[in-house]
Amino acid sequence: MLRHFIVMVSLLVPALASAQTTAQESPLVGVWSITSVVTTGANAVSIAKAQPGMVIFTKGSHYAYVAVQSPAPRPAFAPAKNPDKLTDAEKVARFEQWSPFAGNGGTYQVSGTTLTRRPTVAKNVTVMTTDPPNVSQFKIDGKTLTLVNKSAAGQPASETRTTLTRVE
């Protein structure tokens, strides 16, 4: 009886360790730099050389995303004459600089080649309060990650293809 128990344990321990490692280690784990973004459809945009952007996937199930989502660098603005009382022009300048910046973080799951992100905090409150979660198809080729997002049901047909390069 003891012998059977030892054999079962010796078979189960490596299997459990392997399952735990697989569950915790996604092929996405690491730091990725956004290199290009191409959107098709009514709002087609092609940004061959993306502005700074980074996505971090942890070994657990969390991610962080920050990016400038525009084809050109964000505009600079002059210091405010009175930071406590911005003029309308100063407010507009700050809005124009802040507007193309996106940032969010939350949890993620990988199932095959499907990545599901659920933001829990975001610059734009709509990003973290809208269902369904962000679902992408992904492909990794060496140090290149490609994410493909299709428009949500009921929205005009479009697809956004984001290419990222592994930083670490």
C-alpha positions in Angstrom: 0.0 0.0 0.0 2.8 2.4 0.9 4.6 1.5 -2.3 1.5 2.4 -4.4 1.2 5.7 -2.5 4.8 6.6 -3.2 4.4 5.7 -6.9 1.3 7.9 -7.1 3.0 10.8 -5.4 6.1 10.5 -7.6 3.9 10.7 -10.7 1.6 13.5 -9.4 4.2 15.9 -8.0 6.0 16.6 -11.4 2.6 16.9 -13.1 1.3 19.4 -10.6 4.5 21.4 -10.7 4.3 21.5 -14.5 0.6 22.5 -14.4 1.4 25.3 -11.9 4.3 26.6 -14.1 2.1 26.5 -17.2 -0.7 28.3 -15.5 1.6 31.1 -14.3 3.8 31.5 -17.3 2.2 33.0 -20.4 4.1 33.5 -23.6 3.2 37.2 -23.2 5.0 37.7 -19.9 7.5 40.5 -20.2 7.8 44.1 -21.5 6.7 45.0 -25.0 7.2 48.2 -26.9 4.5 49.2 -29.4 6.1 49.6 -32.9 3.2 50.0 -35.3 -0.6 50.3 -35.3 -2.8 49.8 -38.4 -6.6 50.2 -38.2 -8.9 49.3 -41.2 -12.5 50.3 -41.7 -14.3 53.6 -41.5 -11.6 55.2 -39.2 -8.6 53.7 -41.0 -5.3 54.8 -39.7 -1.8 53.5 -40.4 1.0 54.4 -38.0 4.1 52.7 -39.3 6.3 54.1 -36.6 4.2 54.4 -33.4 4.7 57.0 -30.8 6.0 55.7 -27.4 4.0 52.9 -26.0 4.5 50.0 -23.7 2.6 46.9 -22.5 3.8 44.9 -19.5 2.4 41.4 -18.7 3.3 39.9 -15.4 3.9 36.2 -14.5 0.6 36.3 -12.6 -2.4 37.7 -14.4 -1.9 41.5 -14.5 -1.0 43.9 -17.3 -0.3 47.6 -17.7 -0.7 49.5 -20.9 0.5 53.1 -21.6 0.8 54.7 -25.1 0.6 57.8 -27.1 -2.1 57.0 -29.7 -1.4 59.5 -32.4 0.7 59.5 -35.6 2.8 62.5 -34.3 4.4 63.4 -31.0 2.1 65.2 -28.6 2.3 69.0 -28.8 4.3 70.9 -26.2 2.7 73.8 -24.4 4.1 76.9 -22.6 4.1 77.1 -18.8 0.9 78.7 -17.4 1.1 82.3 -16.4 -1.0 81.5 -13.3 -1.2 77.7 -12.6 -4.2 78.3 -10.3 -6.2 80.1 -13.0 -5.6 78.6 -16.5 -6.9 80.6 -19.4 -9.1 78.9 -21.9 -6.2 78.6 -24.4 -4.0 77.1 -21.7 -6.7 74.5 -20.9 -7.1 73.6 -24.6 -3.3 73.2 -25.0 -3.2 70.8 -22.0 -6.2 68.9 -23.3 -4.6 68.5 -26.7 -1.4 67.1 -25.1 -3.3 64.7 -22.8 -6.0 63.6 -25.2 -3.9 61.1 -27.3 -2.4 59.5 -24.2 -4.0 56.1 -23.2 -3.3 54.2 -20.0 -4.9 51.3 -18.3 -4.2 48.2 -16.3 -5.9 45.2 -14.9 -6.0 41.5 -15.3 -5.5 39.3 -18.3 -6.1 35.7 -19.4 -4.7 33.7 -22.2 -6.6 30.8 -23.9 -4.8 29.4 -26.9 -4.1 32.5 -29.1 -6.9 34.6 -27.4 -5.9 37.4 -25.0 -8.6 38.8 -22.8 -7.9 42.0 -20.8 -10.2 43.3 -18.1 -9.1 46.9 -17.2 -9.6 47.8 -13.5 -8.1 51.3 -13.8 -7.8 53.6 -16.8 -7.3 57.2 -17.9 -10.7 57.0 -19.6 -13.4 55.8 -17.2 -15.3 54.2 -20.2 -12.4 51.8 -20.7 -12.7 50.3 -17.3 -16.5 50.3 -17.0 -17.6 48.9 -20.4 -18.5 45.3 -21.0 -17.4 43.1 -22.8 -13.7 43.0 -21.9 -10.9 43.7 -24.5 -10.4 40.5 -26.5 -7.5 40.2 -29.0 -6.1 37.4 -31.1 -2.3 37.2 -30.8 0.7 35.7 -32.5 4.3 35.7 -31.3 7.1 35.3 -33.9 10.5 35.5 -32.2 10.5 38.9 -30.4 7.5 40.2 -32.3 4.0 40.2 -30.8 1.0 41.0 -33.0 -2.4 41.8 -31.4 -5.5 41.8 -33.6 -8.7 43.5 -32.3 -11.9 43.4 -34.2 -14.7 45.9 -33.7 -17.4 45.1 -31.1 -20.7 43.7 -32.1 -23.0 46.4 -33.4 -20.1 48.7 -34.3 -18.9 49.5 -37.9 -16.6 46.7 -39.1 -12.9 47.5 -38.4 -9.8 45.7 -37.3 -6.8 47.1 -35.4 -3.5 45.3 -35.8 -0.8 46.4 -33.2 2.7 45.2 -33.6 5.0 45.1 -30.5 8.6 44.2 -29.9 9.8 42.4 -26.8 12.0 44.7 -24.7 12.6 42.1 -21.9 
